């Protein structure tokens, strides 16, 4: 009877582990739409957004731009929630191959219509190594450390975990932004 109960518990746990979280899927879709908006703004209004900050014509574009920025961070959060305890080295290879494939396809097209030279086309086969796609490069680098991060999270006690969050908040939200603001004031070309 005891073995039967353990089998039932394992089956219920397996059902729970395979359960899909539709809230995270909805956040992922919302994030994708907003990142597409960011890229459209970049393509259509690339130099004009910085020049026309107070222009009434660009107010709605600036509103869209400001709303569409935080979904980039949402992808990192989703990866952390979904990828916790599900680390596979094969996913890292999949990311590398997938990014290289799409980068090379787009670069071949741009080379064909004479928008880039042969050097840029060859470099497009290695987008993570040359840091061409900043998000994928950062994600790839972080993905290498996921087993260590998971080990650290699982072995921290509550007080150390709280202190780590406070230090992180202080450094990245307060000190980092203050340093950036001061550098931007001092060196007008800093961006």
N, C-alpha and C positions, 0 to 999 in steps of 0.2 A: 504494500500500500504506500509506503514511504517513497519507494522508487517511482511509482506511478505519479505521485504528487510532484516530484522533482521533474519528471518528464513534462508534465502539464505546465509547470512554471517556466521551463526552458522554451516551450512552444509559445507561450504568451509573451515572453521576453523577445523572442524572434519576431513575432508579429508586431510588437511595439517598435523594434529597431527598424523594421522595413516600412513603418508608417510614414507617409509623406506629409510634410508640413506645408500647407497651402499658403500660409501667411508669408513664409520665406520665399515661396515661388512668386507670389504677388509682388513682394518687394523687389525681387530680381527683375521682373518684367518692367516695373516702374523705373528701376534704375537704368535698364537698357534704353528705354524710351528717352530718359533725360540725358543720357550720354550721347545718344544720336542727336539730340537738340544741341548739345555742346559742340559736336563736330560740324553740324550744319552752320551754327553761328561762326565757327572758326573758318569754314570755307567761304561763306558768303560775306562775312563782315570782318575779315581777318585784321586789317590795319585800321579799319574805320571805328571799331569799338573803342580803342584806346584814345583816338583823336577826338571823338564826339561824345564825351562823357555827359555833357549837359544838353545835348541836342535832343529836342522833343521827338524827332523821328526814331531815335535809338533807345528811348526810354523802355519801350516794351521788350526790345531785345535784351537790354540790361536786366530787366525783371526775369526773363526766361533764363538768362545766364546765371543769375544768382540762385534761382531755384534749382537749376540743373547741376550745381557743383557738388552738393553733398552725396548724390548717388555714387560717385566714384568711391567714396569712403564706405558706402553701404556694401559694395562688392567685397571689400576687405573683411567687413564684419560677417557677411554671409559665408565667406570662405572659412572664417574662424569657427562659426557655429556648425556648419555642415561638415567641415573637415576634421573636427575634433575627434580624436581616436580612430580616424579612418585614413591614416596616412598610407599611401602606396607610392613606392618609387616609380612605378610605371606611369602614374599621373604626371610626374615631372617630365618624363620623356614625351608623353602625349602633349604637354604644354609646349615643349621645345619644337616638336615636329609640326604641330598645328600652327604655331606662330610663324615658323620659318616658311611653311607652305604658303600661307596667305600673303606674307610679306613679299615673297618671291613672285607670286602671281601678279600682284598689283605693280610691282616694280618692272616686271616684264612688259606689262601693258604700258606703263609710263615710258619705258625705253622705246617701245614700238612707235609711240606717237611723238618721240623726240623731246620728252620733258626731263629726262635724266640721262646721265652719261653711263658708260659701261662700268666704271668704278662703283657708282652708287648701286647699280643693278647687282653686281657681284656681292657687295656688302649686304644687300637685302636678304641674302640667304642665311645671314647670321645676326638677326635683329636683337637677340638677347646679349650677345657678346659686345656689340657696338653701341648698346644702349639707345637704339633708335626708338623703341617703344618703351617709354619710361615706366608705364604701369606693369607691363609684363616682366621687365627686368627686375623691378622691385618685388613683384609677386614671386618670381622664380627664386630670387635670393632668399626671401622669407620662407618659401616652401622647403628649402634645404634645412632650415632650423626648426621645423614643426615638431619633430620627435623630441628635441631638447626643450622646446617651449612647453609641450604637453607634460614632460617629465617634471619640469619646474612647477607648473601649475598644480599637478597632482601631489607634490611633496611640500608645498608651502603651507605653513599654518596661517590661521586667520589674521593674526596681528601683522605678520610680515607681508601678507598679501595686501592688506589695507594700506600699510606704509608704502609699498611699491606703487599702488594706484595714486596715492597722494603725491609722491615724488614725480611720477609720470605726468600728472596733471599740472603740477607746478612748473616743471621744465618745459613741456611742449605747449601748454596753453598760455602760460603767463610769461615765463622768461624768454622762450623762443620768439614769441610774437613781439615782445618788447625789444629784443635785439634786432629783429627784422625791421621794426618801425624806426629805430634809431639809425640803422644803416641806410634805410631808404631816405630818411631826412638828410643825412650827412652826404651820401653819395647818390645824387639824383638818378644816376644810370643803373642803380642796383635793382635788378628784377630778374 
